[in-house]
Amino acid sequence: MGVNDAQTDLSRPAGRPATARVLIALDGSAAAAAALPFARALAAALQLPAEVIYAAAKPTPMATIREQLGLGDGAQGDLSLQVAVGEPAAAIVGGAAAPEVGLLVMATHGGSIHSHPGLGSIARAVAASTPVPLLLVRPEAEPPAGRLRRPLHRLLLPLDADPQSLAGLAPAAGLARRLGAAVDLLHVTVPGPAPAGSDAVWRTSRYSDAPYYDWDA
């Protein structure tokens, strides 16, 4: 999961109304669709409506797009859909900027479901500029039968010595509170002194195998 906004309540970012919704970015690929079950599970747990956004290269009939995205009759037929014509990343960021959007969900890459190194170009561009909290889902993590087998009850939050990484604490705590979930903090560090000019807030333990209560704070 990637979160890029330090709001304490993911359903109500600063300056946004209390009645928010979850926005799901799809492109018609199997990889992008893998984010759907996670987005719908979060929306249900947060008691928020969910909506799909799709960036079209040219004006296309809504019925054709819904069919392409698998949003016709069936389990996903209740999802509302907004279509933007233009470059995908810009369209997604623009849709997420709507004041009623509280959370944006998308896959780390499009295309087929296979091991993909890092983020795709669209996910990278969206993560760099979206104004709302962002959940990135690896398509390879899609649950069997398109459903989450168990509720989201534990979040893992990696931190390093860069103070900017602490920006994830507040939104993670807000999400965990709304979900009734626990948060595990994972401190990632490199042994040795902090680089010159670093604003590191933690120092490294003298022993790499030291118990958590012996780590310098």
CORKAQUI-V345213 format. One line per field, one symbol per residue. ss: DSSP state (A for helix, B for strand, O for the rest). burial: b if it has 24 or more other C-alpha atoms within 12 Angstrom, else e. A space follows every 10 residues. Layout:
ss: ???
burial: ???
//
This chain:
ss: OOOOOOOOOO OOOOOOOOOO BBBBBOOOOA AAAOOAAAAA AAAAAAOOBB BBBBBBOOOO OAAAAAAAAO OOOOOOOOOB BBBBBOOAAA AAAAAAOOOO BBBBBBBOOO OOOOOOOOOO AAAAAAAAAO OOOBBBBOAA AOOAAAOOOO OOOBBBBBBO OOAAAAAAAA AAAAAAAAAO OBBBBBBOOO OOOOOOOOOO OOOOOOOOOO OAAAOOO
burial: bbbbbbbbbb bbbeeeeeeb bbbbbbbbeb bbbbbbbbbb bbbebbebbb bbbbbbeeee eeeebbeebb beeeeeeebe bbbbeeebbb bbbbbbbbbb bbbbbbbbbb eeeeeeeeeb ebbbebbeeb bbbbbbbbbb bbeeeeeeee ebeebebbbb beeebbebbb bbbbbbebbe eebeeebeee eeeeeeeeee ebbbeeeeee eeeeeee
//
